[in-house]
Amino acid sequence: ELKTGKPRREDVITGSPDNNVTDYIYEKMGMDLHRQADHPIGIIKQAIYDYFESRNPGLFQKFDDRYPIVSTRANFDEVLVPADHVSRSPNDTYYVNANTVLRCHTSAHQAETLRAGHPAFLVTGDVYRRDSIDATHYPVFHQMEGVRVFSEHEWTAAGLTATQLAEKDLKGALEGLAKHLFGDVECRWIDAYFPFTEPSFELEIFFKGKWLEVLGCGVMQQIILDDNYKPGHKAWAFGLGLERLAMVLFDVPDIRLFWSNDDRFLKQFRAGDLSARFKPYSKFPACYKDMAFWVSPEFSENNLCELVRNIGGDLVEEVTCIDTFTNKKTGRTSNCFRITYRSMERSLTDEEINALQERVRQQVASELKVELR
Ligand code: PHE
């Protein structure tokens, strides 16, 4: 049976030695921004639904409440992610235990949805990735997966090979989607690599003077289809990030705003309205804190960001390494990181930031095996 709803805390933060989920991450689960009709993330989801509905009425099954806790089998093995791929590392992915993760992409649902017999579907959900911190990266974001299966009579009728038909339909569908969302934009296709598709592409659009990558896609690896659907078919798949599209379309300058409860943000968007452009209400001053330390080989920037986010929450705007050097005599390496604190809603006081930074320094020293300078 399928689970839905907000996971219980004990199902996410477990006693497993492999568990690396923080309370901060757990608190984001079940918020379901993609299921809120007036939220920019929900508006983009619905606009994509509407586009596919008008292109192929009734064809695509839509799922937006799949449980975000999945097996490593579903998240990686079933979509052919190699055993040594970086995305499997606990530095990049949140593990509940050794064989259970917070999905890092909606591709985790490709195989099971094919097994359920659906020839065309859109799966939308929250996905989780350990990463660095800046205006476009947040450890929780939303993706939509699209899959469409073709049968033999479809490519014979079109006078094409199976792969030709899949690639042609895929590119036509996604260029149409880009124009539906962004108006009459120029599109280009870049060759890419994903373990689950071959050939693979990224779509870029020319928007406000720049080429922007908007999604990844390709012709599904045949074995995924043969193992989980039926032999003798062909399919395409795409995956896109809803925050990325929403930031570009609605002029949202910082990804943290999507998690804000501030009416000055939320009231600027309404279901069905793709024409909204975010008007900043005010930019509050930033507060910068630098910290330098001698690192050990186990140190990783993602671990530092996780720790800082768990203490500072959404007040943390950016974490960047501003200096690094190695002492020639001792061979030790020192990093200096700058943490930018800024609220989207109010001015911060020196006292509260100093208190946060003091906790950060203490935890960095005690948990990251580094030596503060
Ligand atoms: N899962 C890929 C990602 O998260 C996107 C993708 C989906 C690419 C489907 C190709 C096909 O980056």
Boltz pocket constraint, residues with backbone or C-beta under 6 A from the ligand:
constraints:
  - pocket:
      binder: B
      contacts: [[A, 104], [A, 105], [A, 106], [A, 107], [A, 145], [A, 146], [A, 194], [A, 196], [A, 197], [A, 201], [A, 216], [A, 217], [A, 218], [A, 237], [A, 238], [A, 239], [A, 240]]
      max_distance: 6.0
